[in-house]
Amino acid sequence: MSESLEQSFVKQLKDNQNIVHKICRLYTSGEDAHKDLFQEITIQLWKAFPKFRGESKFSTWAYRVALNTAITLYRKSTRSISTVEFESRSFFISQEDYNSEEEEQLKLMYQAVHQLNDIEKALIFMYLEDKDYTEIAETLGISEVNARVKMNRIKGKLKKILNP
């Protein structure tokens, strides 16, 4: 791969790595699992990057790849992540420190979100990231109307979980 492709990938990932961290937090429950999933998503993004055509924003494309990777890995009953030798690459992504000691309300919200199914988690995650319904629908491969209906149902479900 060309040097400029690598540099472009590294810059895009650095600019959007919080997306990956948040997905990791939704689909893991420990620091080691978080790091493993972050690494696997980074590898999958790198493998798929040459096919990124720029028809959508990098962040939208990264959401899709990261969510698909997380859902695929964590649906497996063994919950083991196979890794690919990454040492041969001439660059490394520095992972920003991720503070797992967030405010109590945020913890409660994440606990409630963990009770949702995979698609509901993805939808609420993008909604909380202030993505519009068009981008949510595009990323998840559903219609905009379906995204709105699902979101209303998820809000109701979260209210019941948080305020029993």
VENKAUR-V238173 format. One record per residue. N is the residue number from 1. OMEGA is omega in whole degrees, 0 to 359 (* if undefined). D_FIRST is the distance of its C-alpha to the first C-alpha in whole Angstrom. Layout:
n:N omega:OMEGA d_first:D_FIRST
n:N omega:OMEGA d_first:D_FIRST
//
This chain:
n:1 omega:182 d_first:0
n:2 omega:179 d_first:4
n:3 omega:182 d_first:7
n:4 omega:176 d_first:8
n:5 omega:178 d_first:7
n:6 omega:180 d_first:7
n:7 omega:178 d_first:10
n:8 omega:180 d_first:11
n:9 omega:182 d_first:11
n:10 omega:180 d_first:13
n:11 omega:181 d_first:16
n:12 omega:181 d_first:16
n:13 omega:178 d_first:17
n:14 omega:180 d_first:19
n:15 omega:186 d_first:21
n:16 omega:185 d_first:21
n:17 omega:177 d_first:22
n:18 omega:175 d_first:25
n:19 omega:182 d_first:25
n:20 omega:179 d_first:23
n:21 omega:182 d_first:26
n:22 omega:176 d_first:29
n:23 omega:178 d_first:28
n:24 omega:180 d_first:28
n:25 omega:179 d_first:31
n:26 omega:189 d_first:32
n:27 omega:177 d_first:31
n:28 omega:180 d_first:32
n:29 omega:177 d_first:35
n:30 omega:184 d_first:34
n:31 omega:180 d_first:32
n:32 omega:179 d_first:30
n:33 omega:178 d_first:30
n:34 omega:180 d_first:28
n:35 omega:179 d_first:26
n:36 omega:180 d_first:25
n:37 omega:177 d_first:24
n:38 omega:180 d_first:22
n:39 omega:182 d_first:20
n:40 omega:178 d_first:20
n:41 omega:178 d_first:19
n:42 omega:179 d_first:16
n:43 omega:181 d_first:15
n:44 omega:176 d_first:16
n:45 omega:180 d_first:14
n:46 omega:180 d_first:11
n:47 omega:184 d_first:11
n:48 omega:186 d_first:12
n:49 omega:179 d_first:11
n:50 omega:180 d_first:9
n:51 omega:179 d_first:12
n:52 omega:187 d_first:14
n:53 omega:179 d_first:16
n:54 omega:178 d_first:18
n:55 omega:173 d_first:21
n:56 omega:178 d_first:22
n:57 omega:178 d_first:22
n:58 omega:182 d_first:19
n:59 omega:178 d_first:22
n:60 omega:179 d_first:23
n:61 omega:180 d_first:20
n:62 omega:175 d_first:20
n:63 omega:184 d_first:23
n:64 omega:181 d_first:23
n:65 omega:182 d_first:20
n:66 omega:179 d_first:22
n:67 omega:179 d_first:25
n:68 omega:178 d_first:24
n:69 omega:181 d_first:23
n:70 omega:181 d_first:26
n:71 omega:180 d_first:28
n:72 omega:183 d_first:27
n:73 omega:186 d_first:27
n:74 omega:170 d_first:30
n:75 omega:181 d_first:32
n:76 omega:183 d_first:32
n:77 omega:181 d_first:35
n:78 omega:181 d_first:34
n:79 omega:175 d_first:32
n:80 omega:182 d_first:29
n:81 omega:175 d_first:26
n:82 omega:183 d_first:23
n:83 omega:179 d_first:21
n:84 omega:178 d_first:17
n:85 omega:187 d_first:17
n:86 omega:186 d_first:14
n:87 omega:185 d_first:15
n:88 omega:180 d_first:13
n:89 omega:183 d_first:10
n:90 omega:180 d_first:11
n:91 omega:177 d_first:12
n:92 omega:178 d_first:15
n:93 omega:177 d_first:17
n:94 omega:182 d_first:21
n:95 omega:177 d_first:23
n:96 omega:176 d_first:26
n:97 omega:180 d_first:29
n:98 omega:184 d_first:30
n:99 omega:181 d_first:34
n:100 omega:179 d_first:36
n:101 omega:182 d_first:39
n:102 omega:180 d_first:39
n:103 omega:183 d_first:43
n:104 omega:179 d_first:45
n:105 omega:178 d_first:45
n:106 omega:177 d_first:41
n:107 omega:180 d_first:41
n:108 omega:179 d_first:44
n:109 omega:179 d_first:42
n:110 omega:177 d_first:39
n:111 omega:178 d_first:41
n:112 omega:180 d_first:43
n:113 omega:178 d_first:39
n:114 omega:180 d_first:38
n:115 omega:179 d_first:41
n:116 omega:176 d_first:40
n:117 omega:187 d_first:38
n:118 omega:181 d_first:34
n:119 omega:178 d_first:34
n:120 omega:178 d_first:37
n:121 omega:181 d_first:35
n:122 omega:182 d_first:32
n:123 omega:182 d_first:34
n:124 omega:178 d_first:36
n:125 omega:181 d_first:33
n:126 omega:177 d_first:32
n:127 omega:180 d_first:35
n:128 omega:176 d_first:36
n:129 omega:179 d_first:32
n:130 omega:175 d_first:34
n:131 omega:179 d_first:32
n:132 omega:185 d_first:34
n:133 omega:177 d_first:35
n:134 omega:180 d_first:33
n:135 omega:177 d_first:30
n:136 omega:181 d_first:31
n:137 omega:180 d_first:32
n:138 omega:182 d_first:29
n:139 omega:184 d_first:27
n:140 omega:179 d_first:29
n:141 omega:177 d_first:30
n:142 omega:179 d_first:34
n:143 omega:179 d_first:36
n:144 omega:179 d_first:37
n:145 omega:179 d_first:40
n:146 omega:178 d_first:39
n:147 omega:180 d_first:37
n:148 omega:180 d_first:41
n:149 omega:179 d_first:43
n:150 omega:181 d_first:41
n:151 omega:178 d_first:41
n:152 omega:178 d_first:44
n:153 omega:180 d_first:45
n:154 omega:178 d_first:42
n:155 omega:178 d_first:44
n:156 omega:179 d_first:48
n:157 omega:179 d_first:46
n:158 omega:178 d_first:45
n:159 omega:179 d_first:48
n:160 omega:180 d_first:50
n:161 omega:184 d_first:48
n:162 omega:180 d_first:48
n:163 omega:185 d_first:52
n:164 omega:* d_first:54
//
